[in-house]
Amino acid sequence: MPEKDPTTWTATTWVLALGMAFGGGVVNWYAKVRRGHTRAFNIIELIGEIFTSGFVGLGVFMLLAALDQPVGICAAASGVGGHMATRLLFAIERAVEVYLDNLAKKGK
């Protein structure tokens, strides 16, 4: 099973995985700009989106590669995972806030 080991992947595979994931982050950032949630020249938010989406997208790519999925499916899911990365983090953050608020109310 050496093809599942990321240390044996070619540079092309790494570029495909990261490129799709980073692309998902750029698309998510651009959608925020279009909706007016952020300014077009907010480079810090763009960099944050790219790195967050890259991390999650690469994880999705590696997970699907470990499950013996075709590279095309892995790359597509990597892009989708990258696009949804910050939304997932926001949903998790929101759930934790609600949980902590409920704990605080029970403690009173």
N, CA, C and O atoms as a printed pandas DataFrame, in Angstrom:
     atom_number atom_name residue_name chain_id  residue_number  x_coord  y_coord  z_coord
0              1         N          MET        A               1    0.786   -1.194    0.000
1              2        CA          MET        A               1    0.000    0.000    0.000
2              3         C          MET        A               1    0.838    1.273    0.000
3              4         O          MET        A               1    0.463    2.239    0.664
4              5         N          PRO        A               2    1.935    1.309   -0.705
5              6        CA          PRO        A               2    2.749    2.521   -0.702
6              7         C          PRO        A               2    2.072    3.697   -1.386
7              8         O          PRO        A               2    2.444    4.840   -1.121
8              9         N          GLU        A               3    1.069    3.463   -2.275
9             10        CA          GLU        A               3    0.419    4.581   -2.942
10            11         C          GLU        A               3   -0.420    5.411   -1.974
11            12         O          GLU        A               3   -0.769    6.552   -2.278
12            13         N          LYS        A               4   -0.746    4.848   -0.811
13            14        CA          LYS        A               4   -1.509    5.588    0.196
14            15         C          LYS        A               4   -0.608    6.487    1.041
15            16         O          LYS        A               4   -1.090    7.404    1.707
16            17         N          ASP        A               5    0.665    6.231    1.016
17            18        CA          ASP        A               5    1.617    6.970    1.830
18            19         C          ASP        A               5    1.932    8.311    1.167
19            20         O          ASP        A               5    2.496    8.326    0.073
20            21         N          PRO        A               6    1.585    9.439    1.798
21            22        CA          PRO        A               6    1.831   10.748    1.187
22            23         C          PRO        A               6    3.309   11.036    0.910
23            24         O          PRO        A               6    3.621   11.890    0.081
24            25         N          THR        A               7    4.221   10.338    1.590
25            26        CA          THR        A               7    5.642   10.586    1.329
26            27         C          THR        A               7    6.074   10.034   -0.018
27            28         O          THR        A               7    7.150   10.377   -0.508
28            29         N          THR        A               8    5.255    9.185   -0.624
29            30        CA          THR        A               8    5.597    8.636   -1.939
30            31         C          THR        A               8    4.844    9.328   -3.078
31            32         O          THR        A               8    5.019    8.965   -4.242
32            33         N          TRP        A               9    4.009   10.319   -2.755
33            34        CA          TRP        A               9    3.275   11.018   -3.798
34            35         C          TRP        A               9    4.236   11.855   -4.635
35            36         O          TRP        A               9    5.248   12.345   -4.133
36            37         N          THR        A              10    3.913   12.011   -5.905
37            38        CA          THR        A              10    4.718   12.856   -6.781
38            39         C          THR        A              10    4.375   14.322   -6.525
39            40         O          THR        A              10    3.377   14.638   -5.877
40            41         N          ALA        A              11    5.214   15.198   -7.041
41            42        CA          ALA        A              11    4.964   16.637   -6.889
42            43         C          ALA        A              11    3.647   17.027   -7.556
43            44         O          ALA        A              11    2.957   17.932   -7.086
44            45         N          THR        A              12    3.301   16.352   -8.641
45            46        CA          THR        A              12    2.048   16.644   -9.332
46            47         C          THR        A              12    0.851   16.364   -8.432
47            48         O          THR        A              12   -0.108   17.136   -8.419
48            49         N          THR        A              13    0.896   15.287   -7.694
49            50        CA          THR        A              13   -0.199   14.954   -6.789
50            51         C          THR        A              13   -0.333   16.004   -5.692
51            52         O          THR        A              13   -1.443   16.415   -5.354
52            53         N          TRP        A              14    0.792   16.436   -5.141
53            54        CA          TRP        A              14    0.762   17.477   -4.103
54            55         C          TRP        A              14    0.216   18.788   -4.659
55            56         O          TRP        A              14   -0.584   19.455   -4.002
56            57         N          VAL        A              15    0.642   19.162   -5.862
57            58        CA          VAL        A              15    0.158   20.408   -6.477
58            59         C          VAL        A              15   -1.338   20.310   -6.741
59            60         O          VAL        A              15   -2.069   21.276   -6.524
60            61         N          LEU        A              16   -1.798   19.160   -7.204
61            62        CA          LEU        A              16   -3.223   18.969   -7.451
62            63         C          LEU        A              16   -4.016   19.086   -6.153
63            64         O          LEU        A              16   -5.028   19.785   -6.102
64            65         N          ALA        A              17   -3.563   18.410   -5.117
65            66        CA          ALA        A              17   -4.283   18.428   -3.837
66            67         C          ALA        A              17   -4.327   19.833   -3.245
67            68         O          ALA        A              17   -5.395   20.319   -2.872
68            69         N          LEU        A              18   -3.185   20.476   -3.160
69            70        CA          LEU        A              18   -3.138   21.820   -2.569
70            71         C          LEU        A              18   -3.787   22.869   -3.461
71            72         O          LEU        A              18   -4.437   23.792   -2.970
72            73         N          GLY        A              19   -3.612   22.727   -4.770
73            74        CA          GLY        A              19   -4.213   23.683   -5.693
74            75         C          GLY        A              19   -5.727   23.689   -5.615
75            76         O          GLY        A              19   -6.349   24.752   -5.601
76            77         N          MET        A              20   -6.321   22.508   -5.565
77            78        CA          MET        A              20   -7.779   22.428   -5.445
78            79         C          MET        A              20   -8.245   22.979   -4.100
79            80         O          MET        A              20   -9.248   23.689   -4.027
80            81         N          ALA        A              21   -7.517   22.650   -3.040
81            82        CA          ALA        A              21   -7.897   23.132   -1.710
82            83         C          ALA        A              21   -7.761   24.646   -1.617
83            84         O          ALA        A              21   -8.668   25.324   -1.135
84            85         N          PHE        A              22   -6.625   25.183   -2.078
85            86        CA          PHE        A              22   -6.430   26.638   -2.057
86            87         C          PHE        A              22   -7.465   27.327   -2.940
87            88         O          PHE        A              22   -7.975   28.393   -2.593
88            89         N          GLY        A              23   -7.771   26.716   -4.077
89            90        CA          GLY        A              23   -8.787   27.275   -4.973
90            91         C          GLY        A              23  -10.141   27.383   -4.294
91            92         O          GLY        A              23  -10.866   28.357   -4.496
92            93         N          GLY        A              24  -10.483   26.384   -3.488
93            94        CA          GLY        A              24  -11.732   26.439   -2.732
94            95         C          GLY        A              24  -11.748   27.612   -1.769
95            96         O          GLY        A              24  -12.784   28.251   -1.586
96            97         N          GLY        A              25  -10.611   27.900   -1.153
97            98        CA          GLY        A              25  -10.526   29.046   -0.245
98            99         C          GLY        A              25  -10.666   30.366   -0.973
99           100         O          GLY        A              25  -11.321   31.285   -0.481
100          101         N          VAL        A              26  -10.058   30.466   -2.138
101          102        CA          VAL        A              26  -10.158   31.698   -2.930
102          103         C          VAL        A              26  -11.606   31.924   -3.370
103          104         O          VAL        A              26  -12.105   33.049   -3.328
104          105         N          VAL        A              27  -12.273   30.853   -3.789
105          106        CA          VAL        A              27  -13.679   30.975   -4.193
106          107         C          VAL        A              27  -14.539   31.422   -3.016
107          108         O          VAL        A              27  -15.422   32.264   -3.182
108          109         N          ASN        A              28  -14.294   30.872   -1.837
109          110        CA          ASN        A              28  -15.059   31.262   -0.655
110          111         C          ASN        A              28  -14.802   32.729   -0.309
111          112         O          ASN        A              28  -15.736   33.457    0.029
112          113         N          TRP        A              29  -13.546   33.167   -0.390
113          114        CA          TRP        A              29  -13.223   34.566   -0.117
114          115         C          TRP        A              29  -13.905   35.485   -1.138
115          116         O          TRP        A              29  -14.456   36.522   -0.769
116          117         N          TYR        A              30  -13.866   35.107   -2.406
117          118        CA          TYR        A              30  -14.487   35.922   -3.452
118          119         C          TYR        A              30  -16.000   36.019   -3.250
119          120         O          TYR        A              30  -16.599   37.067   -3.487
120          121         N          ALA        A              31  -16.612   34.912   -2.808
121          122        CA          ALA        A              31  -18.049   34.940   -2.527
122          123         C          ALA        A              31  -18.357   35.914   -1.387
123          124         O          ALA        A              31  -19.372   36.608   -1.422
124          125         N          LYS        A              32  -17.482   35.967   -0.376
125          126        CA          LYS        A              32  -17.667   36.928    0.717
126          127         C          LYS        A              32  -17.538   38.358    0.210
127          128         O          LYS        A              32  -18.290   39.237    0.632
128          129         N          VAL        A              33  -16.595   38.593   -0.687
129          130        CA          VAL        A              33  -16.425   39.930   -1.266
130          131         C          VAL        A              33  -17.682   40.318   -2.040
131          132         O          VAL        A              33  -18.160   41.446   -1.924
132          133         N          ARG        A              34  -18.208   39.401   -2.816
133          134        CA          ARG        A              34  -19.407   39.690   -3.616
134          135         C          ARG        A              34  -20.624   39.976   -2.739
135          136         O          ARG        A              34  -21.460   40.810   -3.086
136          137         N          ARG        A              35  -20.723   39.284   -1.604
137          138        CA          ARG        A              35  -21.848   39.505   -0.691
138          139         C          ARG        A              35  -21.649   40.765    0.154
139          140         O          ARG        A              35  -22.589   41.223    0.804
140          141         N          GLY        A              36  -20.460   41.320    0.154
141          142        CA          GLY        A              36  -20.182   42.518    0.933
142          143         C          GLY        A              36  -19.771   42.233    2.368
143          144         O          GLY        A              36  -19.772   43.143    3.196
144          145         N          HIS        A              37  -19.419   40.986    2.684
145          146        CA          HIS        A              37  -19.004   40.640    4.038
146          147         C          HIS        A              37  -17.555   41.011    4.323
147          148         O          HIS        A              37  -17.153   41.103    5.483
148          149         N          THR        A              38  -16.781   41.222    3.290
149          150        CA          THR        A              38  -15.391   41.633    3.461
150          151         C          THR        A              38  -15.004   42.538    2.294
151          152         O          THR        A              38  -15.660   42.541    1.253
152          153         N          ARG        A              39  -13.939   43.301    2.480
153          154        CA          ARG        A              39  -13.462   44.182    1.416
154          155         C          ARG        A              39  -12.586   43.394    0.448
155          156         O          ARG        A              39  -11.974   42.397    0.829
156          157         N          ALA        A              40  -12.531   43.832   -0.771
157          158        CA          ALA        A              40  -11.763   43.133   -1.802
158          159         C          ALA        A              40  -10.264   43.147   -1.515
159          160         O          ALA        A              40   -9.553   42.232   -1.932
160          161         N          PHE        A              41   -9.774   44.162   -0.814
161          162        CA          PHE        A              41   -8.338   44.278   -0.578
162          163         C          PHE        A              41   -7.942   43.832    0.834
163          164         O          PHE        A              41   -6.884   44.218    1.332
164          165         N          ASN        A              42   -8.775   43.033    1.468
165          166        CA          ASN        A              42   -8.469   42.504    2.789
166          167         C          ASN        A              42   -7.584   41.262    2.606
167          168         O          ASN        A              42   -8.071   40.131    2.605
168          169         N          ILE        A              43   -6.300   41.493    2.454
169          170        CA          ILE        A              43   -5.339   40.430    2.148
170          171         C          ILE        A              43   -5.199   39.453    3.312
171          172         O          ILE        A              43   -5.004   38.258    3.092
172          173         N          ILE        A              44   -5.293   39.937    4.532
173          174        CA          ILE        A              44   -5.162   39.054    5.699
174          175         C          ILE        A              44   -6.278   38.011    5.697
175          176         O          ILE        A              44   -6.027   36.837    5.970
176          177         N          GLU        A              45   -7.491   38.424    5.396
177          178        CA          GLU        A              45   -8.597   37.460    5.350
178          179         C          GLU        A              45   -8.410   36.478    4.200
179          180         O          GLU        A              45   -8.713   35.293    4.342
180          181         N          LEU        A              46   -7.915   36.958    3.067
181          182        CA          LEU        A              46   -7.640   36.062    1.942
182          183         C          LEU        A              46   -6.600   35.017    2.324
183          184         O          LEU        A              46   -6.774   33.833    2.036
184          185         N          ILE        A              47   -5.525   35.446    2.967
185          186        CA          ILE        A              47   -4.478   34.505    3.385
186          187         C          ILE        A              47   -5.034   33.510    4.397
187          188         O          ILE        A              47   -4.724   32.321    4.328
188          189         N          GLY        A              48   -5.845   33.980    5.328
189          190        CA          GLY        A              48   -6.470   33.088    6.304
190          191         C          GLY        A              48   -7.365   32.062    5.642
191          192         O          GLY        A              48   -7.339   30.886    6.003
192          193         N          GLU        A              49   -8.156   32.498    4.676
193          194        CA          GLU        A              49   -9.027   31.576    3.927
194          195         C          GLU        A              49   -8.196   30.535    3.182
195          196         O          GLU        A              49   -8.525   29.349    3.190
196          197         N          ILE        A              50   -7.123   30.981    2.543
197          198        CA          ILE        A              50   -6.312   30.062    1.741
198          199         C          ILE        A              50   -5.659   29.005    2.629
199          200         O          ILE        A              50   -5.692   27.818    2.302
200          201         N          PHE        A              51   -5.072   29.418    3.738
201          202        CA          PHE        A              51   -4.393   28.438    4.588
202          203         C          PHE        A              51   -5.366   27.507    5.303
203          204         O          PHE        A              51   -5.097   26.313    5.434
204          205         N          THR        A              52   -6.488   28.040    5.763
205          206        CA          THR        A              52   -7.490   27.188    6.402
206          207         C          THR        A              52   -8.046   26.188    5.406
207          208         O          THR        A              52   -8.165   25.001    5.709
208          209         N          SER        A              53   -8.383   26.662    4.229
209          210        CA          SER        A              53   -8.928   25.759    3.215
210          211         C          SER        A              53   -7.876   24.766    2.736
211          212         O          SER        A              53   -8.203   23.619    2.432
212          213         N          GLY        A              54   -6.628   25.190    2.666
213          214        CA          GLY        A              54   -5.562   24.274    2.273
214          215         C          GLY        A              54   -5.396   23.137    3.266
215          216         O          GLY        A              54   -5.222   21.984    2.872
216          217         N          PHE        A              55   -5.450   23.458    4.549
217          218        CA          PHE        A              55   -5.312   22.439    5.586
218          219         C          PHE        A              55   -6.450   21.422    5.516
219          220         O          PHE        A              55   -6.214   20.214    5.506
220          221         N          VAL        A              56   -7.681   21.919    5.470
221          222        CA          VAL        A              56   -8.835   21.023    5.444
222          223         C          VAL        A              56   -8.897   20.267    4.116
223          224         O          VAL        A              56   -9.147   19.062    4.098
224          225         N          GLY        A              57   -8.673   20.965    3.021
225          226        CA          GLY        A              57   -8.718   20.311    1.713
226          227         C          GLY        A              57   -7.671   19.226    1.560
227          228         O          GLY        A              57   -7.951   18.168    0.996
228          229         N          LEU        A              58   -6.473   19.474    2.055
229          230        CA          LEU        A              58   -5.427   18.450    1.993
230          231         C          LEU        A              58   -5.804   17.247    2.850
231          232         O          LEU        A              58   -5.548   16.104    2.472
232          233         N          GLY        A              59   -6.411   17.507    4.005
233          234        CA          GLY        A              59   -6.877   16.406    4.850
234          235         C          GLY        A              59   -7.936   15.567    4.154
235          236         O          GLY        A              59   -7.922   14.340    4.251
236          237         N          VAL        A              60   -8.856   16.223    3.452
237          238        CA          VAL        A              60   -9.886   15.504    2.697
238          239         C          VAL        A              60   -9.238   14.671    1.591
239          240         O          VAL        A              60   -9.606   13.514    1.388
240          241         N          PHE        A              61   -8.288   15.249    0.888
241          242        CA          PHE        A              61   -7.593   14.526   -0.186
242          243         C          PHE        A              61   -6.903   13.286    0.371
243          244         O          PHE        A              61   -7.016   12.198   -0.194
244          245         N          MET        A              62   -6.190   13.455    1.480
245          246        CA          MET        A              62   -5.474   12.321    2.070
246          247         C          MET        A              62   -6.436   11.244    2.573
247          248         O          MET        A              62   -6.170   10.051    2.423
248          249         N          LEU        A              63   -7.544   11.661    3.165
249          250        CA          LEU        A              63   -8.521   10.707    3.661
250          251         C          LEU        A              63   -9.100    9.874    2.523
251          252         O          LEU        A              63   -9.178    8.649    2.623
252          253         N          LEU        A              64   -9.502   10.527    1.457
253          254        CA          LEU        A              64  -10.075    9.794    0.337
254          255         C          LEU        A              64   -9.035    8.951   -0.380
255          256         O          LEU        A              64   -9.356    7.869   -0.870
256          257         N          ALA        A              65   -7.802    9.419   -0.454
257          258        CA          ALA        A              65   -6.739    8.616   -1.055
258          259         C          ALA        A              65   -6.490    7.362   -0.229
259          260         O          ALA        A              65   -6.219    6.295   -0.780
260          261         N          ALA        A              66   -6.581    7.486    1.088
261          262        CA          ALA        A              66   -6.408    6.324    1.966
262          263         C          ALA        A              66   -7.554    5.332    1.799
263          264         O          ALA        A              66   -7.391    4.143    2.073
264          265         N          LEU        A              67   -8.711    5.814    1.353
265          266        CA          LEU        A              67   -9.857    4.943    1.117
266          267         C          LEU        A              67   -9.904    4.412   -0.317
267          268         O          LEU        A              67  -10.927    3.890   -0.760
268          269         N          ASP        A              68   -8.793    4.548   -1.034
269          270        CA          ASP        A              68   -8.644    4.047   -2.406
270          271         C          ASP        A              68   -9.610    4.669   -3.411
271          272         O          ASP        A              68  -10.078    3.987   -4.323
272          273         N          GLN        A              69   -9.905    5.941   -3.254
273          274        CA          GLN        A              69  -10.741    6.630   -4.225
274          275         C          GLN        A              69   -9.874    7.123   -5.377
275          276         O          GLN        A              69   -8.682    7.363   -5.188
276          277         N          PRO        A              70  -10.451    7.279   -6.568
277          278        CA          PRO        A              70   -9.671    7.799   -7.703
278          279         C          PRO        A              70   -9.156    9.210   -7.425
279          280         O          PRO        A              70   -9.767    9.964   -6.668
280          281         N          VAL        A              71   -8.044    9.553   -8.035
281          282        CA          VAL        A              71   -7.414   10.858   -7.805
282          283         C          VAL        A              71   -8.361   11.996   -8.178
283          284         O          VAL        A              71   -8.364   13.032   -7.512
284          285         N          GLY        A              72   -9.153   11.827   -9.213
285          286        CA          GLY        A              72  -10.101   12.876   -9.608
286          287         C          GLY        A              72  -11.137   13.153   -8.530
287          288         O          GLY        A              72  -11.469   14.308   -8.260
288          289         N          ILE        A              73  -11.642   12.099   -7.921
289          290        CA          ILE        A              73  -12.608   12.263   -6.825
290          291         C          ILE        A              73  -11.930   12.942   -5.635
291          292         O          ILE        A              73  -12.503   13.829   -5.003
292          293         N          CYS        A              74  -10.703   12.513   -5.342
293          294        CA          CYS        A              74   -9.950   13.120   -4.233
294          295         C          CYS        A              74   -9.745   14.612   -4.469
295          296         O          CYS        A              74   -9.903   15.418   -3.551
296          297         N          ALA        A              75   -9.396   14.974   -5.691
297          298        CA          ALA        A              75   -9.145   16.385   -6.007
298          299         C          ALA        A              75  -10.425   17.206   -5.930
299          300         O          ALA        A              75  -10.423   18.312   -5.389
300          301         N          ALA        A              76  -11.515   16.673   -6.466
301          302        CA          ALA        A              76  -12.790   17.402   -6.412
302          303         C          ALA        A              76  -13.244   17.593   -4.971
303          304         O          ALA        A              76  -13.669   18.684   -4.592
304          305         N          ALA        A              77  -13.157   16.546   -4.175
305          306        CA          ALA        A              77  -13.555   16.642   -2.767
306          307         C          ALA        A              77  -12.630   17.580   -2.006
307          308         O          ALA        A              77  -13.057   18.246   -1.063
308          309         N          SER        A              78  -11.379   17.634   -2.408
309          310        CA          SER        A              78  -10.425   18.552   -1.787
310          311         C          SER        A              78  -10.849   20.000   -2.015
311          312         O          SER        A              78  -10.787   20.818   -1.097
312          313         N          GLY        A              79  -11.273   20.314   -3.217
313          314        CA          GLY        A              79  -11.750   21.661   -3.519
314          315         C          GLY        A              79  -13.005   22.011   -2.739
315          316         O          GLY        A              79  -13.128   23.113   -2.204
316          317         N          VAL        A              80  -13.936   21.066   -2.678
317          318        CA          VAL        A              80  -15.173   21.299   -1.925
318          319         C          VAL        A              80  -14.861   21.437   -0.435
319          320         O          VAL        A              80  -15.399   22.314    0.241
320          321         N          GLY        A              81  -13.991   20.566    0.067
321          322        CA          GLY        A              81  -13.592   20.649    1.472
322          323         C          GLY        A              81  -12.908   21.968    1.778
323          324         O          GLY        A              81  -13.142   22.566    2.828
324          325         N          GLY        A              82  -12.059   22.426    0.859
325          326        CA          GLY        A              82  -11.404   23.719    1.038
326          327         C          GLY        A              82  -12.391   24.864    1.035
327          328         O          GLY        A              82  -12.248   25.820    1.798
328          329         N          HIS        A              83  -13.395   24.769    0.174
329          330        CA          HIS        A              83  -14.412   25.814    0.097
330          331         C          HIS        A              83  -15.245   25.866    1.369
331          332         O          HIS        A              83  -15.638   26.947    1.806
332          333         N          MET        A              84  -15.515   24.728    1.958
333          334        CA          MET        A              84  -16.373   24.655    3.139
334          335         C          MET        A              84  -15.596   24.751    4.459
335          336         O          MET        A              84  -16.203   24.731    5.529
336          337         N          ALA        A              85  -14.279   24.854    4.396
337          338        CA          ALA        A              85  -13.443   24.796    5.598
338          339         C          ALA        A              85  -13.806   25.847    6.631
339          340         O          ALA        A              85  -14.049   25.513    7.791
340          341         N          THR        A              86  -13.847   27.099    6.237
341          342        CA          THR        A              86  -14.114   28.144    7.222
342          343         C          THR        A              86  -15.558   28.108    7.683
343          344         O          THR        A              86  -15.859   28.489    8.814
344          345         N          ARG        A              87  -16.443   27.659    6.829
345          346        CA          ARG        A              87  -17.839   27.521    7.246
346          347         C          ARG        A              87  -17.967   26.430    8.302
347          348         O          ARG        A              87  -18.718   26.575    9.267
348          349         N          LEU        A              88  -17.233   25.340    8.115
349          350        CA          LEU        A              88  -17.247   24.263    9.102
350          351         C          LEU        A              88  -16.689   24.756   10.436
351          352         O          LEU        A              88  -17.262   24.476   11.489
352          353         N          LEU        A              89  -15.588   25.481   10.398
353          354        CA          LEU        A              89  -15.012   26.021   11.629
354          355         C          LEU        A              89  -15.980   26.976   12.324
355          356         O          LEU        A              89  -16.084   26.974   13.550
356          357         N          PHE        A              90  -16.686   27.791   11.541
357          358        CA          PHE        A              90  -17.663   28.710   12.121
358          359         C          PHE        A              90  -18.804   27.929   12.763
359          360         O          PHE        A              90  -19.265   28.290   13.846
360          361         N          ALA        A              91  -19.265   26.867   12.111
361          362        CA          ALA        A              91  -20.353   26.050   12.670
362          363         C          ALA        A              91  -19.914   25.380   13.966
363          364         O          ALA        A              91  -20.685   25.318   14.924
364          365         N          ILE        A              92  -18.689   24.881   14.003
365          366        CA          ILE        A              92  -18.165   24.261   15.222
366          367         C          ILE        A              92  -18.047   25.304   16.331
367          368         O          ILE        A              92  -18.421   25.045   17.475
368          369         N          GLU        A              93  -17.529   26.476   15.991
369          370        CA          GLU        A              93  -17.403   27.551   16.975
370          371         C          GLU        A              93  -18.767   27.933   17.539
371          372         O          GLU        A              93  -18.917   28.117   18.747
372          373         N          ARG        A              94  -19.740   28.049   16.675
373          374        CA          ARG        A              94  -21.103   28.400   17.098
374          375         C          ARG        A              94  -21.682   27.331   18.025
375          376         O          ARG        A              94  -22.304   27.659   19.035
376          377         N          ALA        A              95  -21.483   26.054   17.688
377          378        CA          ALA        A              95  -21.990   24.956   18.516
378          379         C          ALA        A              95  -21.337   24.961   19.897
379          380         O          ALA        A              95  -22.009   24.721   20.900
380          381         N          VAL        A              96  -20.041   25.231   19.954
381          382        CA          VAL        A              96  -19.340   25.293   21.239
382          383         C          VAL        A              96  -19.852   26.471   22.066
383          384         O          VAL        A              96  -20.034   26.338   23.276
384          385         N          GLU        A              97  -20.086   27.615   21.435
385          386        CA          GLU        A              97  -20.619   28.780   22.143
386          387         C          GLU        A              97  -21.986   28.477   22.745
387          388         O          GLU        A              97  -22.251   28.826   23.896
388          389         N          VAL        A              98  -22.854   27.828   21.972
389          390        CA          VAL        A              98  -24.190   27.476   22.466
390          391         C          VAL        A              98  -24.070   26.505   23.637
391          392         O          VAL        A              98  -24.758   26.654   24.646
392          393         N          TYR        A              99  -23.198   25.516   23.498
393          394        CA          TYR        A              99  -22.991   24.534   24.560
394          395         C          TYR        A              99  -22.491   25.209   25.840
395          396         O          TYR        A              99  -22.988   24.920   26.928
396          397         N          LEU        A             100  -21.522   26.096   25.713
397          398        CA          LEU        A             100  -20.984   26.786   26.885
398          399         C          LEU        A             100  -22.021   27.728   27.506
399          400         O          LEU        A             100  -22.086   27.862   28.727
400          401         N          ASP        A             101  -22.822   28.375   26.671
401          402        CA          ASP        A             101  -23.891   29.227   27.197
402          403         C          ASP        A             101  -24.905   28.403   27.985
403          404         O          ASP        A             101  -25.378   28.834   29.037
404          405         N          ASN        A             102  -25.236   27.223   27.478
405          406        CA          ASN        A             102  -26.171   26.350   28.188
406          407         C          ASN        A             102  -25.580   25.882   29.511
407          408         O          ASN        A             102  -26.295   25.787   30.509
408          409         N          LEU        A             103  -24.285   25.589   29.530
409          410        CA          LEU        A             103  -23.631   25.195   30.784
410          411         C          LEU        A             103  -23.634   26.341   31.791
411          412         O          LEU        A             103  -23.846   26.129   32.985
412          413         N          ALA        A             104  -23.398   27.544   31.305
413          414        CA          ALA        A             104  -23.381   28.706   32.193
414          415         C          ALA        A             104  -24.769   28.969   32.777
415          416         O          ALA        A             104  -24.889   29.362   33.937
416          417         N          LYS        A             105  -25.814   28.755   31.981
417          418        CA          LYS        A             105  -27.181   28.970   32.468
418          419         C          LYS        A             105  -27.559   27.932   33.519
419          420         O          LYS        A             105  -28.271   28.248   34.472
420          421         N          LYS        A             106  -27.090   26.704   33.354
421          422        CA          LYS        A             106  -27.384   25.647   34.326
422          423         C          LYS        A             106  -26.664   25.897   35.639
423          424         O          LYS        A             106  -27.154   25.511   36.700
424          425         N          GLY        A             107  -25.503   26.540   35.574
425          426        CA          GLY        A             107  -24.708   26.797   36.766
426          427         C          GLY        A             107  -25.256   27.921   37.633
427          428         O          GLY        A             107  -24.870   28.050   38.795
428          429         N          LYS        A             108  -26.142   28.727   37.087
429          430        CA          LYS        A             108  -26.678   29.884   37.847
430          431         C          LYS        A             108  -27.769   29.485   38.779
431          432         O          LYS        A             108  -28.320   30.331   39.484
